[in-house]
Amino acid sequence: QCSSTCAGGFQRRVVVCQDENGYTANNCDEKSKPMEQRSCESGPCPQWVYGNWGECTKPCGAGTRTRLVVCQR
């Protein structure tokens, strides 16, 4: 499986040299050995998207300002 659910992950597998009976062998050509790791792209990572702050709810004192904040893929 990919090591990440979004961008930047990798996959690993075990690569061994075996004879025709499935026993460990030492005479495989190292140049033809398949890769043991590769990157995997599972899409972009989620990120926070936010708007501008709104107007204050009071002209003075303990007012509040709000803005829209959304987690987006």
C-alpha positions, 0 to 999 in steps of 0.5 A: 500500500501507499505510505500516504493517503495523499501526495508524496507517498511510496510503495515498497516490496521485497525482491529476492533471487530464487531458483526454479524451485523457489529456493534462495539463489545467488546467481541473479544478475544485479543489473536486472533486479526490479526496483524495491521502492517507488513513489505513489501519487494518491492525489493532492493533500487536503488543505485549509481554504479560508476567506477574509475576515468579516465586519465586527459585530459591535462598533466597540467592546467585545465584538467578534469577526468571522470568516469561512474556513473549509478543509478542501481536497 
